[in-house]
Amino acid sequence: MNTMRHRLGCIALGITVLGLTACAKKEMNVGRSELATDKMAITERAADNTLAYEHEVSLEVGREELARRVEAVRAACTADTKSACTILEVSVNDDSGYATGRIKMRLAPGGVDALVNAASTDAKVKVRQTNAEDLAQPLADVARQVAMLSAYRERLSALLARKDTNVADLISLSKELAATQTQLEQLTNQNAQLRRRIDTDLLTITWQVPASQARSAEAPVRDAMSSFGANFREAIGSVIEFLAQLIPWLVIGLPALVLLRMFWRWTGNWLSRRVRTG
């Protein structure tokens, strides 16, 4: 009896072990399948990536730091050969009270955060946003046109290779082939620009002084504008006062000058007659 129970227990234990082993293998296979699916999805996303990213960062920094911060980011971009950072625009405007700085760059996505961190040193981040544009359709249009023109170029080349083609047709075909090649080169450049927008990110960073500094710098202009009316009225009053003092002199002086001129003219004529008669 005990022997029978022992055998039944061994059989049950064996069945349990087999079941657990089968479950473990099944779960392992499922896990491997999901991992392979995830890897495939990641690979497909990387291969089919058609999004062009643009980043905009707006910073607030003190007036004394603004120009130095722009120069530091420019130098950092120039030194970032790993990200192939290229400066597209850089400017600093401190002519008025509202000082601003701006730098626009194109670089590999991995270098964006480092430059943003360098730009935001001793500065306050006001705005940071990222936009993406899907360029799948423009890429598809370019690819379709390239395929059509490539096939057309092959047909033109085949016609040029024929021995029975006359001279006039050869000239016409050569011109058409050259025009087709030019269009293909333009499309190739267009495709390269689209791919560059996808492979690299556009980063624009702007700096501005705090509102309190801008207001203090604009205070002289604001004060001058506020006192414009009073100064204008005072100037008009001064002109009127000057005219009031000048008009009497004009009334008396002009007739006197006319009479004096007439007297000198009569005197000159009288002396001339005396000389002739004498």
C-alpha positions in Angstrom: 0.0 0.0 0.0 2.8 2.3 0.9 4.6 1.3 -2.2 1.6 2.1 -4.3 1.2 5.5 -2.7 4.9 6.2 -3.2 4.6 5.4 -6.9 1.5 7.6 -7.4 3.3 10.4 -5.6 6.3 10.1 -8.0 4.1 10.1 -11.0 2.2 13.2 -9.8 5.5 14.9 -9.1 6.8 14.1 -12.6 3.7 15.4 -14.2 4.0 18.6 -12.2 7.6 19.1 -13.2 6.9 18.5 -16.8 4.0 21.0 -16.7 6.2 23.6 -15.1 8.9 23.0 -17.6 6.5 23.3 -20.5 5.1 26.6 -19.1 8.6 28.0 -18.6 9.6 27.2 -22.2 6.3 28.7 -23.5 6.8 31.9 -21.4 10.5 32.1 -22.6 9.4 31.7 -26.2 6.7 34.4 -25.8 9.3 36.7 -24.2 11.7 36.1 -27.0 9.0 36.8 -29.6 8.0 40.0 -27.9 11.6 41.1 -27.7 12.1 40.4 -31.3 8.9 42.3 -32.2 10.1 45.3 -30.1 13.5 45.2 -31.8 11.8 45.1 -35.2 9.5 48.0 -34.4 12.5 50.1 -33.2 14.4 49.2 -36.4 11.4 50.1 -38.6 11.0 53.4 -36.8 14.6 54.3 -37.3 14.6 53.3 -40.9 11.3 55.0 -41.7 11.9 58.2 -39.7 10.6 61.1 -41.7 10.2 63.7 -39.0 12.1 67.0 -39.0 12.5 68.5 -35.6 12.8 72.2 -34.7 13.6 73.4 -31.1 13.0 76.9 -29.9 14.4 78.1 -26.5 13.8 81.6 -25.0 16.0 82.7 -22.1 16.1 85.7 -19.8 19.5 86.9 -18.8 21.1 90.1 -17.4 22.3 92.7 -19.8 25.9 92.3 -18.7 25.8 88.5 -19.5 23.9 88.6 -22.7 26.7 89.1 -25.2 29.0 86.7 -23.4 26.4 84.0 -23.3 25.7 84.3 -27.1 29.5 84.1 -27.7 29.8 81.1 -25.4 27.1 79.2 -27.3 28.6 80.1 -30.7 32.0 78.8 -29.5 30.4 75.6 -28.2 28.6 75.0 -31.5 31.8 75.5 -33.5 33.7 73.1 -31.2 31.0 70.4 -31.4 32.4 68.4 -34.3 30.7 65.3 -33.1 27.3 66.7 -33.7 28.4 68.6 -36.9 27.0 71.8 -35.4 26.6 74.5 -38.0 25.8 78.1 -37.2 23.1 79.6 -39.5 22.5 82.9 -37.8 23.9 84.9 -34.8 23.1 88.4 -33.7 23.3 90.7 -30.7 21.2 93.9 -30.5 22.0 96.3 -27.7 21.3 99.6 -29.5 18.1 100.2 -27.5 17.1 99.6 -24.0 15.6 96.2 -24.9 18.8 94.2 -25.5 18.3 90.8 -27.3 20.5 88.0 -28.7 19.8 85.2 -31.1 21.6 82.2 -32.5 20.3 79.6 -34.9 22.1 76.3 -35.4 21.6 72.9 -37.1 23.2 69.8 -35.5 22.7 66.2 -34.7 19.9 65.5 -32.2 22.3 64.2 -29.6 23.9 67.6 -29.2 20.8 69.7 -28.6 20.6 69.3 -24.8 24.2 70.2 -24.3 23.9 73.4 -26.1 20.7 74.3 -24.4 22.3 73.7 -21.0 25.3 75.9 -22.1 22.9 78.7 -23.2 20.8 78.6 -20.0 23.8 79.1 -17.6 23.0 82.0 -15.4 19.8 82.5 -17.3 16.1 81.8 -16.8 14.3 79.6 -19.2 11.1 81.3 -20.3 10.0 79.1 -23.2 11.2 75.8 -24.6 9.2 74.0 -27.3 9.8 71.3 -29.9 7.9 71.0 -33.2 8.1 68.2 -35.8 7.2 68.2 -39.4 6.5 65.0 -41.3 8.4 65.0 -44.6 7.2 61.6 -45.8 5.1 63.1 -48.6 7.8 65.4 -50.0 10.3 62.6 -49.9 7.9 60.3 -51.7 7.2 63.0 -54.4 10.9 63.5 -55.0 11.5 59.7 -55.2 8.6 59.3 -57.7 10.0 62.1 -59.9 13.5 60.7 -59.8 12.2 57.3 -60.8 10.3 58.8 -63.8 13.1 61.0 -64.9 15.6 58.1 -64.6 13.5 55.9 -66.8 13.1 58.8 -69.3 16.9 59.3 -69.3 17.5 55.7 -70.1 15.1 55.8 -73.0 16.8 59.0 -74.3 20.2 57.3 -74.0 18.9 54.2 -75.9 17.6 56.5 -78.7 21.0 58.3 -78.9 22.8 54.9 -79.2 20.8 53.9 -82.3 22.8 54.1 -85.5 19.8 55.1 -87.6 19.2 58.4 -85.7 19.8 61.4 -88.0 21.8 64.5 -87.0 18.8 66.7 -86.2 17.3 64.1 -83.9 20.7 63.6 -82.2 20.9 67.3 -81.4 17.3 67.3 -80.1 17.9 64.2 -78.0 21.1 65.6 -76.6 19.4 68.8 -75.5 16.6 66.8 -73.9 19.0 64.5 -72.2 20.9 67.4 -70.7 17.7 69.0 -69.5 16.6 65.7 -67.9 20.0 65.3 -66.2 19.8 68.9 -64.8 16.3 68.1 -63.3 17.6 64.9 -61.8 20.5 66.8 -60.2 18.1 69.4 -58.8 15.9 66.6 -57.4 18.9 64.9 -55.8 19.8 68.2 -54.1 16.3 68.6 -52.9 16.3 65.1 -51.5 19.6 65.7 -49.8 18.1 68.9 -48.1 15.1 66.9 -47.0 17.2 64.2 -45.5 19.4 66.8 -43.8 16.3 68.3 -42.1 15.5 64.8 -40.9 18.9 63.7 -39.8 19.7 67.0 -38.0 17.7 69.3 -35.7 17.2 73.0 -36.0 17.9 74.8 -32.7 17.0 78.5 -32.2 18.0 80.2 -28.9 17.1 83.7 -28.0 18.0 85.8 -25.0 16.4 88.9 -23.7 16.9 91.1 -20.6 14.5 91.0 -17.7 11.5 93.3 -17.9 12.7 95.4 -15.0 16.0 96.2 -16.8 14.2 96.9 -20.0 11.9 99.3 -18.2 14.7 101.1 -16.5 16.6 101.5 -19.8 13.5 102.8 -21.5 12.8 105.3 -18.7 14.6 108.3 -20.4 12.6 107.8 -23.6 9.4 107.4 -21.7 10.1 110.6 -19.7 10.9 112.5 -22.9 7.7 111.3 -24.5 5.6 112.2 -21.5 7.1 115.8 -21.4 6.8 116.2 -25.2 3.6 118.2 -25.0 4.8 120.6 -22.3 8.1 121.2 -24.1 6.3 121.7 -27.4 4.0 124.3 -25.9 6.9 126.1 -24.2 8.8 126.2 -27.5 5.8 127.6 -29.3 5.5 130.3 -26.6 9.1 131.2 -27.0 8.7 131.7 -30.7 5.5 133.8 -30.3 7.4 136.0 -27.7 10.3 136.4 -30.1 7.9 137.4 -32.9 6.1 139.9 -30.7 9.4 141.6 -30.0 10.6 141.5 -33.6 7.5 142.8 -35.3 7.7 146.4 -34.0 11.3 146.7 -35.1 10.3 145.4 -38.5 7.5 148.0 -38.8 9.8 150.8 -37.9 13.0 149.5 -39.4 11.9 148.5 -42.9 10.5 152.0 -43.9 13.6 153.6 -42.5 15.8 151.4 -44.5 13.8 152.1 -47.7 14.0 155.9 -47.1 17.7 155.7 -46.4 18.3 153.8 -49.6 16.3 156.4 -51.6 18.3 159.2 -49.9 21.6 157.6 -50.9 20.4 157.1 -54.4 19.2 160.8 -54.7 22.5 161.9 -53.3 24.5 159.9 -55.7 22.5 161.2 -58.7 22.9 164.8 -57.5 26.6 164.4 -57.1 26.8 162.9 -60.6 25.0 165.8 -62.2 27.2 168.4 -60.4 30.3 166.6 -61.7 29.0 166.6 -65.3 28.0 170.3 -65.2 31.1 171.4 -63.4 
